[in-house]
Amino acid sequence: MITQDAPIFGLLLACLALVFHTARLPRFSKFYRFVPALLMAYFLPAILNSVGIIEAGEGSNLYYVASRYLLPASLIMFCLSIDMKGILNLGPKALIMFFAATTGIVVGGPVALWLVSQIRPDVLGGDAPDALWRGLSTIAGSWIGGGANQTALKEIAQAQDDQFSVMIIVDVFVANLWMPFLLIGAGISAAIDKRLKADASAVEALKEKVEHYQQSIARIPSFNDLMVLFGVIFLMVGLAHFAGNEISIGIATVFDSILEQNPSSSVRFLSSLESHFFWLVFLSTAFGVALSFTPMKTYEGAGASKMASVFLYVLVATIGAKMDIGELYHSWETYWPVILIGLLWMLVHVAILLAVAKLIRAPFFFVAVGSQANVGGAASAPIVASAFSPALAPVGVLLAVLGYAVGTVAAVVCMEVMRYLSGGG
């Protein structure tokens, strides 16, 4: 097993190189027509980790570096060519599908808990310190917002540490099992839209407009172009880190002071604002949008979105390298009621999404990005959006930021319903 980051990073990039080399070969054309390159960029590292060739878990810094440095840089570069008017022209369906995804999580938790309780009544625990609803509420926080919201729910629900570790396993594996279906769906979105009787013209118009703009300013990047691009982008990343750290510390200090004076204060519902990562994503997105109104927008012609895609694929590979398919099997043996709840929960989420999409005739793009903006957050929503087209990545970014904003409040609603079903209040 390889545990050092440097050789693991080399293997991950080799996987990406293999995927994109084979993707342009005629004999693999049918394969990649149904299996997106993005999905293979995710699964090859997962296979390496699952069979024991690499170990990129808690001891590795690869995901941290990719998510804290490459992700914000890619968000800024994707937003350089953002067309805010075009995004607004997408209409209300994007927001409707986002909140349908949120509703699917809020409703899905209690439904899944009730269903499993019919065969395993012990999953209901009343108001006991180890009652399952406490741990499940942290999954709701993660799937609607992100890590910060998940941590907030751990404190609000008073979930125990050993229970929390089990919930992380369920969270990661179920979410990671759902993402490949979205990537596959991106490759056959036209057929799905036909089944949904959806009008995807606004999405296609935005994609074509951005792609046409990219082509109109395309040029062979010079050395100076690349130096200026990376200099400005990573300066913005540095500023986002610095400002995000100061803001999160300041807000945490204010919240601590309020809670000290009033322990029952509702400021806990806003605890995601204490997260440095939340502000990093928010500020990076804001900086990118701001730069799109400056001459830096022309650096899209020098390959800004292509470099953003490279960074994003590296992030995808590091996410895949954290997945252990074998561990899922062993976890199922030990924690199958909890994993079953997670799987049923996700099925309810998907069912509500598809039902709403069918009702309002929303294109599959809104289904996929709305779901991933909730379940995956800023790290994977732009990944799913870019599977449709790199030009659409900013839509995923903006919806993911919204997920952080509503995550804790919506998850608390889910928690209270699960608590009631469990006989805890």
Secondary structure, DSSP 8 states (H G I E B T S, - for coil): -B--HHHHHHHHHHHHHHHHHHHTSGGGHHHHHHS-HHHHHHHHHHHHHHTTSB--STT--HHHHIIIIIHHHHHHHHHTT--HHHHHTT-THHHHHHHHHHHHHHHHHHHHHHHHHTT-GGG--TT-TT-HHHHHHHHHHHHHT-HHHHHHHHHHHT--HHHHHHHHHHHHHHHHHHHHHHHHHHHTHHHHHHHHT---HHHHHHHHHHHHHHHHT-----HHHHHHHHHHHHHHHHHHHHHHHHHHHHHHHHHHHHHHH-TT-GGGGGGGGG-HHHHHHHHHHHHHHHHTTSGGGGGGGGTHHHHHHHHHHHHHHHHHTT--HHHHHHHHHHHHHHHHHHHHHHHHHHHHHHHHHHHHT--HHHHHHHHHHHHTGGGTHHHHHHHH-GGGHHHHHHHHHHHHHHHHHHHHHHHHHHHHHTT--
